[in-house]
Structure formats: C-alpha cells, structure tokens
Amino acid sequence: MNEETGLKNIGITSFIGPTQHEYFDKYLHEDAVKDTHWFSMKASKDETLVPLIEENIELIKWVAIKELPSHLNNTYKNIIEILKKAGLYHDNEC
C-alpha cells in the first residue's frame, strides 16, 4: 500500500478476498495474469496521499462511503465485487 499511496501508518483489519486481472507485460512482451489480495485497512486521513504515476495511478483521494457510487463509473467488475464483499457497496446505490 505504501508504494501505491504513499501512506506509512496502515493497519490491516481483515482480508476481503482475491482478484485476478490480465494485462500486457511491457517487459516480458506478453500477456500476464496478476493476482491481487485485498484487505480492509485503517489509515490516518492526515497523511499525504501520493499516487504511483509509474503504475498509471493519477489521483488518490479519500471518499465518503455515501459518495462512493458516483466514483465507480469506470471501475472494473472485480473491484465492484471486492467493495460488495467489504460491505461498502450495494447494487441499488447506482
């Protein structure tokens, strides 16, 4: 998490679940599959968020749970499923 967000004081509270996604690996010059394990975490809102530009992460910001649906228009389905498992999103909110 530190690499993608710049956060240093992070506490893991629980495991949510895994996802997989395919991408083109520019170093191997071939398609690859990445496994990601998702966790619920606690962090201070006082720390500065720093996006990892090298991974095409352009913007990071804290969002209130009630505002979450308006930020999910271009979100991959597997991320929506992780948000559901975490209890942060329900289909009737969009």
C-alpha positions in Angstrom: 0.0 0.0 0.0 2.8 2.4 0.8 4.1 2.1 -2.8 0.7 2.9 -4.4 -0.5 5.5 -2.0 2.4 6.9 0.0 0.7 6.0 3.3 3.1 4.9 6.0 0.8 4.2 9.0 -1.5 1.5 7.8 -3.3 -1.2 9.9 -4.8 -4.3 8.3 -8.2 -5.1 9.9 -9.3 -8.1 7.7 -8.9 -10.0 4.5 -11.6 -9.2 1.9 -10.7 -11.5 -1.0 -8.6 -12.1 -4.1 -9.0 -10.9 -7.7 -7.2 -11.6 -10.9 -6.7 -9.5 -14.0 -4.9 -9.8 -17.3 -2.6 -7.2 -18.6 0.2 -6.8 -21.2 3.6 -7.0 -19.5 5.8 -4.5 -21.4 9.0 -6.0 -20.1 8.1 -9.6 -21.0 6.3 -8.5 -24.2 3.4 -10.9 -23.5 0.1 -11.1 -21.7 0.3 -11.9 -18.0 -2.1 -12.6 -15.1 -1.8 -10.7 -11.8 -3.3 -12.0 -8.6 -4.2 -9.3 -6.1 -5.2 -9.9 -2.4 -7.5 -7.2 -1.0 -7.6 -6.2 2.7 -9.7 -3.8 4.8 -7.3 -1.3 6.4 -7.2 1.7 8.6 -5.1 4.8 7.9 -4.9 8.4 9.1 -6.6 11.0 6.9 -3.8 13.3 8.0 -1.1 11.6 5.8 -0.5 13.0 2.4 -1.6 10.6 -0.4 0.9 10.2 -3.2 -0.2 8.4 -6.4 2.2 5.9 -8.1 2.5 7.6 -11.5 4.6 4.7 -12.9 1.6 2.4 -12.4 -0.8 4.9 -14.1 -2.3 5.9 -10.7 -3.1 9.5 -11.4 -5.3 10.5 -8.5 -5.9 9.3 -4.9 -8.4 10.9 -2.6 -10.5 10.0 0.4 -14.2 9.5 -0.4 -17.1 9.2 2.0 -18.9 5.9 1.7 -22.2 7.6 0.7 -20.3 9.3 -2.2 -18.7 6.0 -3.4 -21.2 5.1 -6.1 -20.6 8.3 -8.1 -16.9 7.4 -8.3 -17.5 3.9 -9.8 -18.4 4.6 -13.4 -15.2 3.3 -14.9 -14.4 0.6 -12.3 -13.7 -3.0 -13.2 -16.3 -5.5 -12.2 -13.9 -7.4 -9.9 -13.3 -4.2 -7.9 -17.0 -3.7 -7.5 -17.2 -7.3 -6.2 -14.5 -6.5 -3.6 -16.4 -3.4 -2.5 -19.5 -5.5 -2.1 -17.6 -8.2 0.0 -16.3 -5.4 2.2 -19.8 -4.1 2.8 -19.0 -0.7 1.1 -21.3 -1.0 -1.9 -24.7 -2.4 -2.8 -26.2 -2.7 -6.4 -29.1 -0.4 -5.6 -26.8 2.5 -4.9 -26.1 3.4 -8.5 
